[in-house]
Amino acid sequence: MNVLIINAHLAYPGWSEGKLNLAFMDLAKAFFLARGHQVAETLVERGYDPEEEVGKHVAADLVILQTPVNWFSAPWIYKKYVDEVFNAGLATKALLEGDGRTRQDPSRQYGTGGLMQGRAFMISATWNAPREAFGNPNGVLYGGKGTADLFLHITSNYKFMGFDILPDYGVFDIFKSPDIPRALENYQRHLERHCL
């Protein structure tokens, strides 16, 4: 299997250096390499070539986005990455051919033009929010919504290209109550359960 791991961390000196997201990225890389899989990686902050990233997506059976959650989403550099890479993939028809609809067949739904069927996408995220903030109908902020709901704007991009969406993984409450060793162990179990 070919795996692409995209690290969307954006450094804020003295506050968010990226070590935690890199630890999860390194664990996933080691996990797949130890099982004989191929791993490509992109650290968005270090720069990238959109055409090369299209090629990495085309070659990948599994794409993992490793990201901190900054203000309820991935850092802004990831949105820029998506715009540049997916537009390049649309222009060359490597990732998708339009939105799926045709004038000849009005029954074709919007979002069915992707060419990446049989591949999977997963998010691994680091959160300041506690786990209890999600799925709680009485929750002040999310009102019962889960992490998958909050990531819909990201996963929809991959679904639009034909990827299957795997359950996301999260490490929560990283500033006030972190248990990183346990979170790393749980992440390995998550990869075993959902990605192999």
Contact map, one row per residue, 1 for C-alpha under 8 A:
1110000000000000000000000000000000001100000000000000000000011100000000000000000000000000000000000000000000000000000000000000000000000000000000000000000000000000000000000000000000000000000000000000
1111000000000000000000000000000000001111000000000000000000111100000000000000000000000000000000000000000000000000000000000000000000000000000000000000000000000000000000000000000000000000000000000000
1111100000000000000000000000000100001111000000000000000000011111000000000000000000000000000000000000000000000000000000000000000000000000000000000000000000000000000000000000000000000000000000000000
0111110000000000000000000000000000000011110000000000000110010111000000000000000000000000000000000000000000000000000000000000000000000000000000000000000000000000000000000000000000000000000000000000
0011111000000000000000001000100000000011110000000000000000000011110000000000000000000000000000000000000000000000000000000000000000000000000000000000000000000000000000000000000000000000000000000000
0001111100000000000000000000000000000000111100000000000000000011110000000000000000000000000000000000000000000000000000000000000000000000000000000000000000000000000000000000000000000000000000000000
0000111110000000000011001000000000000000111100000000000000000000111000000000000000000000000000000000000000000000000000000000000000000000000000000000000000000000000000000000000000000000000000000000
0000011111000000000000000000000000000000001110000000000000000000111100000110110000000000000000000000000000000000000000000000000000000000000000000000000000000000000000000000000000000000000000000000
0000001111100000010010000000000000000000001110000000000000000000011100000110000000000000000000000000000000000000000000000000000000000000000000000000000000000000000000000000000000000000000000000000
0000000111110001110000000000000000000000000010000000000000000000000000000010100000000000000000000000000000000000000000000000000000000000000000000000000000000000000000000000000000000000000000000000
0000000011111001110000000000000000000000000000000000000000000000000000000000000000000000000000000000000000000000000000000000000000000000000000000000000000000000000000000000000000000000000000000000
0000000001111111100000000000000000000000000000000000000000000000000000000000000000000000000000000000000000000000000000000000000000000000000000000000000000000000000000000000000000000000000000000000
0000000000111111100000000000000000000000000000000000000000000000000000000000000000000000000000000000000000000000000000000000000000000000000000000000000000000000000000000000000000000000000000000000
0000000000011111100000000000000000000000000000000000000000000000000000000000000000000000000000000000000000000000000000000000000000000000000000000000000000000000000000000000000000000000000000000000
0000000000011111100000000000000000000000000000000000000000000000000000000000000000000000000000000000000000000000000000000000000000000000000000000000000000000000000000000000000000000000000000000000
0000000001111111110000000000000000000000000000000000000000000000000000000000000000000000000000000000000000000000000000000000000000000000000000000000000000000000000000000000000000000000000000000000
0000000001111111111000000000000000000000000000000000000000000000000000000000000000000000000000000000000000000000000000000000000000000000000000000000000000000000000000000000000000000000000000000000
0000000011100001111111000000000000000000000000000000000000000000000000000000000000000000000000000000000000000000000000000000000000000000000000000000000000000000000000000000000000000000000000000000
0000000000000000111111100000000000000000000000000000000000000000000000000000000000000000000000000000000000000000000000000000000000000000000000000000000000000000000000000000000000000000000000000000
0000000000000000011111110000000000000000000000000000000000000000000000000000000000000000000000000000000000000000000000000000010000000000000000000000000000000000000000000000000000000000000000000000
0000001010000000011111111000000000000000000000000000000000000000011100000000000000000000000000000000000000000000000000000000110000000000000000000000000000000000000000000000000000000000000000000000
0000001000000000011111111100000000000000000000000000000000000000000000000000000000000000000000000000000000000000000000000000000000000000000000000000000000000000000000000000000000000000000000000000
0000000000000000001111111110000000000000000000000000000000000000000000000000000000000000000000000000000000000000000000000000000000000000000000000000000000000000000000000000000000000000000000000000
0000000000000000000111111111000000000000000000000000000000000000010000000000000000000000000000000000000000000000000000000000000000000000000000000000000000000000000000000000000000000001001000000000
0000101000000000000011111111100000000000000000000000000000000000010000000000000000000000000000000000000000000000000000000000000000000000000000000000000000000000000000000000000000000000000000000000
0000000000000000000001111111110000000000000000000000000000000000000000000000000000000000000000000000000000000000000000000000000000000000000000000000000000000000000000000000000000000000000000000000
0000000000000000000000111111111000000000000000000000000000000000000000000000000000000000000000000000000000000000000000000000000000000000000000000000000000000000000000000000000000000001000100000000
0000000000000000000000011111111100000000000000000000000000000000000000000000000000000000000000000000000000000000000000000000000000000000000000000000000000000000000000000000000000000000000100100000
0000100000000000000000001111111110000010000000000000000000000000000000000000000000000000000000000000000000000000000000000000000000000000000000000000000000000000000000000000000000000000000000000000
0000000000000000000000000111111111000000000000000000000000000000000000000000000000000000000000000000000000000000000000000000000000000000000000000000000000000000000000000000000000000000000000000000
0000000000000000000000000011111111100000000000000000000000000000000000000000000000000000000000000000000000000000000000000000000000000000000000000000000000000000000000000000000000000000000100000000
0010000000000000000000000001111111111110000000000000000000000000000000000000000000000000000000000000000000000000000000000000000000000000000000000000000000000000000000000000000000000000000000000000
0000000000000000000000000000111111111110000000000000000000000000000000000000000000000000000000000000000000000000000000000000000000000000000000000000000000000000000000000000000000000000000000000000
0000000000000000000000000000011111111000000000000000000000000000000000000000000000000000000000000000000000000000000000000000000000000000000000000000000000000000000000000000000000000000000000000000
0000000000000000000000000000001111111000000000000000000000000000000000000000000000000000000000000000000000000000000000000000000000000000000000000000000000000000000000000000000000000000000000000000
0000000000000000000000000000000111111100000000000000000000000000000000000000000000000000000000000000000000000000000000000000000000000000000000000000000000000000000000000000000000000000000000000000
1110000000000000000000000000000111111110000000000000000000000000000000000000000000000000000000000000000000000000000000000000000000000000000000000000000000000000000000000000000000000000000000000000
1110000000000000000000000000000110011111000000000000000000000000000000000000000000000000000000000000000000000000000000000000000000000000000000000000000000000000000000000000000000000000000000000000
0111100000000000000000000000100110001111100000000000000000000000000000000000000000000000000000000000000000000000000000000000000000000000000000000000000000000000000000000000000000000000000000000000
0111100000000000000000000000000000000111110000000000000100000000000000000000000000000000000000000000000000000000000000000000000000000000000000000000000000000000000000000000000000000000000000000000
0001111000000000000000000000000000000011111000000000000000000000000000000000000000000000000000000000000000000000000000000000000000000000000000000000000000000000000000000000000000000000000000000000
0001111000000000000000000000000000000001111100010000000000000000000000000000000000000000000000000000000000000000000000000000000000000000000000000000000000000000000000000000000000000000000000000000
0000011110000000000000000000000000000000111111110000000000000000000000000000000000000000000000000000000000000000000000000000000000000000000000000000000000000000000000000000000000000000000000000000
0000011110000000000000000000000000000000011111110000000000000000000000000000110010000000000000000000000000000000000000000000000000000000000000000000000000000000000000000000000000000000000000000000
0000000111000000000000000000000000000000001111100000000000000000000000000000100000000000000000000000000000000000000000000000000000000000000000000000000000000000000000000000000000000000000000000000
0000000000000000000000000000000000000000001111110000000000000000000000000000000000000000000000000000000000000000000000000000000000000000000000000000000000000000000000000000000000000000000000000000
0000000000000000000000000000000000000000001111111000000000000000000000000000000000000000000000000000000000000000000000000000000000000000000000000000000000000000000000000000000000000000000000000000
0000000000000000000000000000000000000000011101111101100000000000000000000000000000000000000000000000000000000000000000000000000000000000000000000000000000000000000000000000000000000000000000000000
0000000000000000000000000000000000000000000000111111100000000000000000000000000000000000000000000000000000000000000000000000000000000000000000000000000000000000000000000000000000000000000000000000
0000000000000000000000000000000000000000000000011111110000000000000000000000000010011001000000000000000000000000000000000000000000000000000000000000000000000000000000000000000000000000000000000000
0000000000000000000000000000000000000000000000001111111000000000000000000000000000001001100000000000000000000000000000000000000000000000000000000000000000000000000000000000000000000000000000000000
0000000000000000000000000000000000000000000000011111111100000000000000000000000000000000000000000000000000000000000000000000000000000000000000000000000000000000000000000000000000000000000000000000
0000000000000000000000000000000000000000000000011111111110000000000000000000000000001000000000000000000000000000000000000000000000000000000000000000000000000000000000000000000000000000000000000000
0000000000000000000000000000000000000000000000000111111111000000000000000000000000001101100001100000000000000000000000000000000000000000000000000000000000000000000000000000000000000000000000000000
0000000000000000000000000000000000000000000000000011111111100000000000000000000000000000000000000000000000000000000000000000000000000000000000000000000000000000000000000000000000000000000000000000
0001000000000000000000000000000000000001000000000001111111110000000000000000000000000000000000000000000000000000000000000000000000000000000000000000000000000000000000000000000000000000000000000000
0001000000000000000000000000000000000000000000000000111111110010000000000000000000000000000000100000000000000000000000000000000000000000000000000000000000000000000000000000000000000000000000000000
0000000000000000000000000000000000000000000000000000011111110000000000000000000000000000000001100000000000000000000100000000000000000000000000000000000000000000000000000000000000000000000000000000
0100000000000000000000000000000000000000000000000000001111111000000000000000000000000000000000000000000000000000000000000000000000000000000000000000000000000000000000000000000000000000000000000000
1111000000000000000000000000000000000000000000000000000111111110000000000000000000000000000000000000000000000000000000100000000000000000000000000000000000000000000000000000000000000000000000000000
1110000000000000000000000000000000000000000000000000000000111110000000000000000000000000000000000000000000000000000001110000000000000000000000000000000000000000000000000000000000000000000000000000
1111000000000000000000000000000000000000000000000000000000011111000000000000000000000000000000000000000000000000000000111100000000000000000000000000000000000000000000000000000000000000000000000010
0011110000000000000000000000000000000000000000000000000010011111100000000000000000000000000000000000000000000000000000011100000000000000000000000000000000000000000000000000000000000000000000000000
0011110000000000000000000000000000000000000000000000000000000111110000000000000000000000000000000000000000000000000000001111000000000000000000000000000000000000000000000000000000000000000000000000
0000111100000000000000000000000000000000000000000000000000000011111000000000000000000000000000000000000000000000000000001111100000000000000000000000000000000000000000000000000000000000000000000000
0000111110000000000010011000000000000000000000000000000000000001111100000000000000000000000000000000000000000000000000000011100000000000000000000000000000000000000000000000000000000000000000000000
0000001110000000000010000000000000000000000000000000000000000000111110000110000000000000000000000000000000000000000000000011110000000000000000000000000000000000000000000000000000000000000000000000
0000000110000000000010000000000000000000000000000000000000000000011111001110000000000000000000000000000000000000000000000000111000000000000000000000000000000000000000000000000000000000000000000000
0000000000000000000000000000000000000000000000000000000000000000001111111110000000000000000000000000000000000000000000000000111100000000000000000000000000000000000000000000000000000000000000000000
0000000000000000000000000000000000000000000000000000000000000000000111111110000000000000000000000000000000000000000000000000000000000000000000000000000000000000000000000000000000000000000000000000
0000000000000000000000000000000000000000000000000000000000000000000011111100000000000000000000000000000000000000000000000000000000000000000000000000000000000000000000000000000000000000000000000000
0000000000000000000000000000000000000000000000000000000000000000000011111100000000000000000000000000000000000000000000000000000000000000000000000000010000000000000000000000000000000000000000000000
0000000000000000000000000000000000000000000000000000000000000000000111111110000000000000000000000000000000000000000000000000000000000000000000000000011000000000000000000000000000000000000000000000
0000000110000000000000000000000000000000000000000000000000000000001111111111011000000000000000000000000000000000000000000000000000000000000000000000000000000000000000000000000000000000000000000000
0000000111000000000000000000000000000000000000000000000000000000001111001111111000000000000000000000000000000000000000000000000000000000000000000000000000000000000000000000000000000000000000000000
0000000000000000000000000000000000000000000000000000000000000000000000000111111100000000000000000000000000000000000000000000000000000000000000000000000000000000000000000000000000000000000000000000
0000000101000000000000000000000000000000000110000000000000000000000000000011111110000000000000000000000000000000000000000000000000000000000000000000000000000000000000000000000000000000000000000000
0000000100000000000000000000000000000000000100000000000000000000000000000111111111000000000000000000000000000000000000000000000000000000000000000000000000000000000000000000000000000000000000000000
0000000000000000000000000000000000000000000000000000000000000000000000000111111111100000000000000000000000000000000000000000000000000000000000000000000000000000000000000000000000000000000000000000
0000000000000000000000000000000000000000000000000000000000000000000000000001111111110000000000000000000000000000000000000000000000000000000000000000000000000000000000000000000000000000000000000000
0000000000000000000000000000000000000000000100000100000000000000000000000000111111111000000000000000000000000000000000000000000000000000000000000000000000000000000000000000000000000000000000000000
0000000000000000000000000000000000000000000000000000000000000000000000000000011111111110000000000000000000000000000000000000000000000000000000000000000000000000000000000000000000000000000000000000
0000000000000000000000000000000000000000000000000000000000000000000000000000001111111110000000000000000000000000000000000000000000000000000000000000000000000000000000000000000000000000000000000000
0000000000000000000000000000000000000000000000000100000000000000000000000000000111111111000000000000000000000000000000000000000000000000000000000000000000000000000000000000000000000000000000000000
0000000000000000000000000000000000000000000000000110110000000000000000000000000011111111100000000000000000000000000000000000000000000000000000000000000000000000000000000000000000000000000000000000
0000000000000000000000000000000000000000000000000000010000000000000000000000000001111111110000100000000000000000000000000000000000000000000000000000000000000000000000000000000000000000000000000000
0000000000000000000000000000000000000000000000000000000000000000000000000000000001111111111000000000000000000000000000000000000000000000000000000000000000000000000000000000000000000000000000000000
0000000000000000000000000000000000000000000000000110010000000000000000000000000000011111111100000000000000000000000000000000000000000000000000000000000000000000000000000000000000000000000000000000
0000000000000000000000000000000000000000000000000010010000000000000000000000000000001111111111110000000000000000000000000000000000000000000000000000000000000000000000000000000000000000000000000000
0000000000000000000000000000000000000000000000000000000000000000000000000000000000000111111111111100000000000000000000000000000000000000000000000000000000000000000000000000000000000000000000000000
0000000000000000000000000000000000000000000000000000000000000000000000000000000000000011111111000000000000000000000000000000000000000000000000000000000000000000000000000000000000000000000000000000
0000000000000000000000000000000000000000000000000000000000000000000000000000000000000001111111100000000000000000000000000000000000000000000000000000000000000000000000000000000000000000000000000000
0000000000000000000000000000000000000000000000000000000000000000000000000000000000000000111111111000000000000000000000000000000000000000000000000000000000000000000000000000000000000000000000000000
0000000000000000000000000000000000000000000000000000010001000000000000000000000000000000111111111000000000000000001000000000000000000000000000000000000000000000000000000000000000000000000000000000
0000000000000000000000000000000000000000000000000000010011000000000000000000000000000100110111111000000000000000011100000000000000000000000000000000000000000000100000000000000000000000000000000000
0000000000000000000000000000000000000000000000000000000000000000000000000000000000000000110011111110000000000000111100000000000000000000000000000000000000000000100000000000000000000000000000000000
0000000000000000000000000000000000000000000000000000000000000000000000000000000000000000010011111111000000000000111000000000000000000000000000000000000000000000000000000000000000000000000000000000
0000000000000000000000000000000000000000000000000000000000000000000000000000000000000000010000011111100000000000110000000000000000000000000000000000000000000000000000000000000000000000000000000000
0000000000000000000000000000000000000000000000000000000000000000000000000000000000000000000000011111100000000111110000000000000000000000000000000000000000000001000000000000000000000000000000000000
0000000000000000000000000000000000000000000000000000000000000000000000000000000000000000000000001111110000011111110000000000000000000000000000000000000000000000000000000000000000000000000000000000
0000000000000000000000000000000000000000000000000000000000000000000000000000000000000000000000000111111011111111100000000000000000000000000000000000000000000000000000000000000000000000000000000000
0000000000000000000000000000000000000000000000000000000000000000000000000000000000000000000000000001111111010000000000000000000000000000000000000000000000000000000000000000000000000000000000000000
0000000000000000000000000000000000000000000000000000000000000000000000000000000000000000000000000000111111000000000000000000000000000000000000000000000000000000000000000000000000000000000000000000
0000000000000000000000000000000000000000000000000000000000000000000000000000000000000000000000000000011111000000000000000000000000000000000000000000000000000000000000000000000000000000000000000000
0000000000000000000000000000000000000000000000000000000000000000000000000000000000000000000000000000111111110000000000000000000000000000000000000000000000000000000000000000000000000000000000000000
0000000000000000000000000000000000000000000000000000000000000000000000000000000000000000000000000000111111111000000000000000000000000000000000000000000000000000000000000000000000000000000000000000
0000000000000000000000000000000000000000000000000000000000000000000000000000000000000000000000000000100011111000000000000000000000000000000000000000000000000000000000000000000000000000000000000000
0000000000000000000000000000000000000000000000000000000000000000000000000000000000000000000000000001110011111101000000000000000000000000000000000000000000000000000000000000000000000000000000000000
0000000000000000000000000000000000000000000000000000000000000000000000000000000000000000000000000001100001111111000000000000000000000000000000000000000000000000000000000000000000000000000000000000
0000000000000000000000000000000000000000000000000000000000000000000000000000000000000000000000000011100000011111100000000000000000000000000000000000000000000000000000000000000000000000000000000000
0000000000000000000000000000000000000000000000000000000000000000000000000000000000000000000000000011100000001111110000000000000000000000000000000000000000000011100000000000000000000000000000000000
0000000000000000000000000000000000000000000000000000000000000000000000000000000000000000000000000011100000011111110000000000000000000000000000000000000000000001110000000000000000000000000000000000
0000000000000000000000000000000000000000000000000000000000000000000000000000000000000000000000011111100000000111111000000000000000000000000000000000000000000001110000000000000000000000000000000000
0000000000000000000000000000000000000000000000000000000000000000000000000000000000000000000000111111000000000011111110000000000000000000000000000000000000000011111000000000000000000000000000000000
0000000000000000000000000000000000000000000000000000000000000000000000000000000000000000000001111000000000000000111110000000000000000000000000000000000000000000110000000000000000000000000000000000
0000000000000000000000000000000000000000000000000000000001000000000000000000000000000000000000110000000000000000011111100000000000000000000000000000000000000000111000000000000000000000000000000000
0000000000000000000000000000000000000000000000000000000000000000000000000000000000000000000000000000000000000000011111100000000000000000000000000000000000000000111100000000000000000000000000000000
0000000000000000000000000000000000000000000000000000000000001000000000000000000000000000000000000000000000000000000111110000000000000000000000000000000000000000011100000000000000000000000000000000
0000000000000000000000000000000000000000000000000000000000011100000000000000000000000000000000000000000000000000000111111000000000000000000000000000000000000000011100000000000000000000000000000000
0000000000000000000000000000000000000000000000000000000000001110000000000000000000000000000000000000000000000000000001111100000000000000000000000000000000000000001111000000000000000000000000000000
0000000000000000000000000000000000000000000000000000000000000111100000000000000000000000000000000000000000000000000000111110000000000000000000000000000000100100001111000000000000000000000000000000
0000000000000000000000000000000000000000000000000000000000000111100000000000000000000000000000000000000000000000000000011111000000000000000000000000000000000000000011111000000000000000000000000000
0000000000000000000000000000000000000000000000000000000000000001111000000000000000000000000000000000000000000000000000001111100000000000000000000000000000000000000001111000000000000000000000000000
0000000000000000000000000000000000000000000000000000000000000001111000000000000000000000000000000000000000000000000000000111110000000000000000000000000000000000000000011100000000000000000000000000
0000000000000000000010000000000000000000000000000000000000000000111110000000000000000000000000000000000000000000000000000011111000000000000000000000000000000000000000011110000000000000000000000000
0000000000000000000110000000000000000000000000000000000000000000001110000000000000000000000000000000000000000000000000000001111100000000000000000000000000000000000000000111010000000000000000000000
0000000000000000000000000000000000000000000000000000000000000000000110000000000000000000000000000000000000000000000000000000111111000000000000000000000000000000000000000111110000000000000000000000
0000000000000000000000000000000000000000000000000000000000000000000010000000000000000000000000000000000000000000000000000000011111000000000000000000000000000000000000000001111100000000000000000000
0000000000000000000000000000000000000000000000000000000000000000000000000000000000000000000000000000000000000000000000000000001111101000000000000000000000000000000000000001110000000000000000000000
0000000000000000000000000000000000000000000000000000000000000000000000000000000000000000000000000000000000000000000000000000001111111100000000000000000000000000000000000001100000000000000000000000
0000000000000000000000000000000000000000000000000000000000000000000000000000000000000000000000000000000000000000000000000000000011111100000000000000000000000000000000000001100000000000000000000000
0000000000000000000000000000000000000000000000000000000000000000000000000000000000000000000000000000000000000000000000000000000001111111000000000000000000000000000000000000000000000000000000000000
0000000000000000000000000000000000000000000000000000000000000000000000000000000000000000000000000000000000000000000000000000000011111111001011000000000000000000000000000000000000000000000000000000
0000000000000000000000000000000000000000000000000000000000000000000000000000000000000000000000000000000000000000000000000000000001111111001001011110000000000000000000000000000000000000000000000000
0000000000000000000000000000000000000000000000000000000000000000000000000000000000000000000000000000000000000000000000000000000000011111101001111100000000000000000000000000000000000000000000000000
0000000000000000000000000000000000000000000000000000000000000000000000000000000000000000000000000000000000000000000000000000000000011111111001111000000000000000000000000000000000000000000000000000
0000000000000000000000000000000000000000000000000000000000000000000000000000000000000000000000000000000000000000000000000000000000000011111000111000000000000000000000000000000000000000000000000000
0000000000000000000000000000000000000000000000000000000000000000000000000000000000000000000000000000000000000000000000000000000000000001111100110000000000000000000000000000000000000000000000000000
0000000000000000000000000000000000000000000000000000000000000000000000000000000000000000000000000000000000000000000000000000000000001111111111110000000000000000000000000000000000000000000000000000
0000000000000000000000000000000000000000000000000000000000000000000000000000000000000000000000000000000000000000000000000000000000000000011111100000000000000000000000000000000000000000000000000000
0000000000000000000000000000000000000000000000000000000000000000000000000000000000000000000000000000000000000000000000000000000000001000001111100000000000000000000000000000000000000000000000000000
0000000000000000000000000000000000000000000000000000000000000000000000000000000000000000000000000000000000000000000000000000000000001111001111111100000000000000000000000000000000000000000000000000
0000000000000000000000000000000000000000000000000000000000000000000000000000000000000000000000000000000000000000000000000000000000000011111111111000000000000000000000000000000000000000000000000000
0000000000000000000000000000000000000000000000000000000000000000000000000000000000000000000000000000000000000000000000000000000000000111111001111100000000000000000000000000000000000000000000000000
0000000000000000000000000000000000000000000000000000000000000000000000000000000000000000000000000000000000000000000000000000000000000111100001111110110000000000000000000000000000000000000000000000
0000000000000000000000000000000000000000000000000000000000000000000000000000000000000000000000000000000000000000000000000000000000000110000001011111110000000000000000000000000000000000000000000000
0000000000000000000000000000000000000000000000000000000000000000000000000000000000000000000000000000000000000000000000000000000000000100000000001111111000000000000000010000000000000000000000000000
0000000000000000000000000000000000000000000000000000000000000000000000000000000000000000000000000000000000000000000000000000000000000000000000000111111100000000000000110000000000000000000000000000
0000000000000000000000000000000000000000000000000000000000000000000000000000000000000000000000000000000000000000000000000000000000000000000000001111111100000000000000000000000000000000000000000000
0000000000000000000000000000000000000000000000000000000000000000000000011000000000000000000000000000000000000000000000000000000000000000000000001111111110000000000000000000000000000000000000000000
0000000000000000000000000000000000000000000000000000000000000000000000001000000000000000000000000000000000000000000000000000000000000000000000000011111111100000000000000000000000000000000000000000
0000000000000000000000000000000000000000000000000000000000000000000000000000000000000000000000000000000000000000000000000000000000000000000000000001111111110000000000000000000000000000000000000000
0000000000000000000000000000000000000000000000000000000000000000000000000000000000000000000000000000000000000000000000000000000000000000000000000000011111111000000000000000000000000000000000000000
0000000000000000000000000000000000000000000000000000000000000000000000000000000000000000000000000000000000000000000000000000000000000000000000000000001111111100000000000000000000000000000000000000
0000000000000000000000000000000000000000000000000000000000000000000000000000000000000000000000000000000000000000000000001000000000000000000000000000001111111110000010000000000000000000000000000000
0000000000000000000000000000000000000000000000000000000000000000000000000000000000000000000000000000000000000000000000000000000000000000000000000000000111111111000000000000000000000000000000000000
0000000000000000000000000000000000000000000000000000000000000000000000000000000000000000000000000000000000000000000000000000000000000000000000000000000011111111100000000000000000000000000000000000
0000000000000000000000000000000000000000000000000000000000000000000000000000000000000000000000000000000000000000000000001000000000000000000000000000000001111111111110000000000000000000000000000000
0000000000000000000000000000000000000000000000000000000000000000000000000000000000000000000000000000000000000010010000000000000000000000000000000000000000111111111110000000000000000000000000000000
0000000000000000000000000000000000000000000000000000000000000000000000000000000000000000000000000010000000000011110000000000000000000000000000000000000000011111111000000000000000000000000000000000
0000000000000000000000000000000000000000000000000000000000000000000000000000000000000000000000110000000000000011111110000000000000000000000000000000000000001111111000000000000000000000000000000000
0000000000000000000000000000000000000000000000000000000000000000000000000000000000000000000000000000000000000001111111100000000000000000000000000000000000000111111100000000000000000000000000000000
0000000000000000000000000000000000000000000000000000000000000000000000000000000000000000000000000000000000000000010111111000000000000000000000000000000000000111111110000000000000000000000000000000
0000000000000000000000000000000000000000000000000000000000000000000000000000000000000000000000000000000000000000000011111000000000000000000000000000000000000110011111000000000000000000000000000000
0000000000000000000000000000000000000000000000000000000000000000000000000000000000000000000000000000000000000000000000011100000000000000000000000000000000100110001111100000000000000000000000000000
0000000000000000000000000000000000000000000000000000000000000000000000000000000000000000000000000000000000000000000000011110000000000000000000000000000000000000000111110000000000000000000000000110
0000000000000000000000000000000000000000000000000000000000000000000000000000000000000000000000000000000000000000000000000110000000000000000000000001000000000000000011111000000000000000000000000100
0000000000000000000000000000000000000000000000000000000000000000000000000000000000000000000000000000000000000000000000000111100000000000000000000011000000000000000001111100000000000000000000000000
0000000000000000000000000000000000000000000000000000000000000000000000000000000000000000000000000000000000000000000000000111100000000000000000000000000000000000000000111110000000000000001001000000
0000000000000000000000000000000000000000000000000000000000000000000000000000000000000000000000000000000000000000000000000001111000000000000000000000000000000000000000011111000000000000000000000000
0000000000000000000000000000000000000000000000000000000000000000000000000000000000000000000000000000000000000000000000000000111000000000000000000000000000000000000000001111110000010010000000000000
0000000000000000000000000000000000000000000000000000000000000000000000000000000000000000000000000000000000000000000000000000011111100000000000000000000000000000000000000111110001000000000000000000
0000000000000000000000000000000000000000000000000000000000000000000000000000000000000000000000000000000000000000000000000000001111100000000000000000000000000000000000000011111111000000000000000000
0000000000000000000000000000000000000000000000000000000000000000000000000000000000000000000000000000000000000000000000000000011110000000000000000000000000000000000000000011111111100000000000000000
0000000000000000000000000000000000000000000000000000000000000000000000000000000000000000000000000000000000000000000000000000000100000000000000000000000000000000000000000000111111000000000000000000
0000000000000000000000000000000000000000000000000000000000000000000000000000000000000000000000000000000000000000000000000000000100000000000000000000000000000000000000000000111111000000000000000000
0000000000000000000000000000000000000000000000000000000000000000000000000000000000000000000000000000000000000000000000000000000000000000000000000000000000000000000000000000111111100000000000000000
0000000000000000000000000000000000000000000000000000000000000000000000000000000000000000000000000000000000000000000000000000000000000000000000000000000000000000000000000001111111110000000000000000
0000000000000000000000000000000000000000000000000000000000000000000000000000000000000000000000000000000000000000000000000000000000000000000000000000000000000000000000000000010011111110000000000000
0000000000000000000000000000000000000000000000000000000000000000000000000000000000000000000000000000000000000000000000000000000000000000000000000000000000000000000000000010000001111111000000000000
0000000000000000000000000000000000000000000000000000000000000000000000000000000000000000000000000000000000000000000000000000000000000000000000000000000000000000000000000000000000111111100000000000
0000000000000000000000000000000000000000000000000000000000000000000000000000000000000000000000000000000000000000000000000000000000000000000000000000000000000000000000000000000000111111110000000000
0000000000000000000000000000000000000000000000000000000000000000000000000000000000000000000000000000000000000000000000000000000000000000000000000000000000000000000000000010000000111111111000000000
0000000000000000000000010010000000000000000000000000000000000000000000000000000000000000000000000000000000000000000000000000000000000000000000000000000000000000000000000000000000011111111100000000
0000000000000000000000000000000000000000000000000000000000000000000000000000000000000000000000000000000000000000000000000000000000000000000000000000000000000000000000000000000000001111111110000000
0000000000000000000000000000000000000000000000000000000000000000000000000000000000000000000000000000000000000000000000000000000000000000000000000000000000000000000000000000000000000111111111000000
0000000000000000000000010000000000000000000000000000000000000000000000000000000000000000000000000000000000000000000000000000000000000000000000000000000000000000000000001000000000000011111111100000
0000000000000000000000000011001000000000000000000000000000000000000000000000000000000000000000000000000000000000000000000000000000000000000000000000000000000000000000000000000000000001111111110000
0000000000000000000000000000000000000000000000000000000000000000000000000000000000000000000000000000000000000000000000000000000000000000000000000000000000000000000000000000000000000000111111111000
0000000000000000000000000000000000000000000000000000000000000000000000000000000000000000000000000000000000000000000000000000000000000000000000000000000000000000000000001000000000000000011111111110
0000000000000000000000000001000000000000000000000000000000000000000000000000000000000000000000000000000000000000000000000000000000000000000000000000000000000000000000000000000000000000001111111111
0000000000000000000000000000000000000000000000000000000000000000000000000000000000000000000000000000000000000000000000000000000000000000000000000000000000000000000000000000000000000000000111111111
0000000000000000000000000000000000000000000000000000000000000000000000000000000000000000000000000000000000000000000000000000000000000000000000000000000000000000000000000000000000000000000011111111
0000000000000000000000000000000000000000000000000000000000000000000000000000000000000000000000000000000000000000000000000000000000000000000000000000000000000000000001100000000000000000000001111111
0000000000000000000000000000000000000000000000000000000000000100000000000000000000000000000000000000000000000000000000000000000000000000000000000000000000000000000001000000000000000000000001111111
0000000000000000000000000000000000000000000000000000000000000000000000000000000000000000000000000000000000000000000000000000000000000000000000000000000000000000000000000000000000000000000000111111
